[in-house]
Amino acid sequence: MPDAIGPQTKIREVVETFGDRGREVLRKHGYDLGEGFVDVLSQYQTLEHAARQERLRDLDGLLRELNSAG
């Protein structure tokens, strides 16, 4: 298991670490990666920043879900 996923983890790291499962969890929490992850800048956005921009719902729930997915 990699280091714990936290608010400063980048969207790209979630996708690289968890693959399709990461994409699914992000989508469940309102973050749409789009087709082929087109928005390059958003790949480097932190989870916390995405939540502040209201692109992501329930940051705490997302972190719990990712950190428990082993």
N, C-alpha and C positions, 0 to 999 in steps of 0.2 A: 504494500500500500504506500502511495506517495505521501509526502507531507500533507497535513490537514489542509483542506480547501478553506480559505477565509475571504473576508470582504475585499482584500487587495489582490486576490487571484484574478488573473485576466480571463476573459471569455475564451480566448484561444487555448489557454492552458486546460480549461475544463473540457473542451472538445478533444484536445490531444490526449488527455489523460483517460477520459471515459468514452470516447468515440460516440457511437450511436446513443448509448445510454445518457451521456452528457447532453447531447442535442435534445433528447426526449425530455429530460428534466428541465433544461432551460426553456423549452417550448411550453411545458406544463406551467411554468412560472411566468409566462408571458413574453419571453424573449424569443423573437423570431430571427433565426440566423439567415433566412432566405435561401435561395438556391445557390449552392456552391460557395456560401459565405462571401457574397459579393462585396459587402461593405468592409473594406480592408481596415479602416480606422477602428471600427467597432470590435475587431478581433483583439485589439490591444487595450480595450476598455476594461476597467476592473468591474467586478460584480457590484461593488458598492456604488460606483459611478453610474452604472446602468440602473440601479435601484433609485438613485437620486433623480435621474432623468425620467423616471417612471416607465422605463423600458422593461423592468423586471419587478415582479410582485413577490412579496414575502421572502425577502433575502434570508432571514433566519431559517425559514422552512427549507429553502433551497440548500443552504449550507448543511443543515442536518441531513437532508436526503443524500447529498453527494458524499458526505463524510461517513455515512452508514453503508454506502454502496461499496462493498469490498470486493 
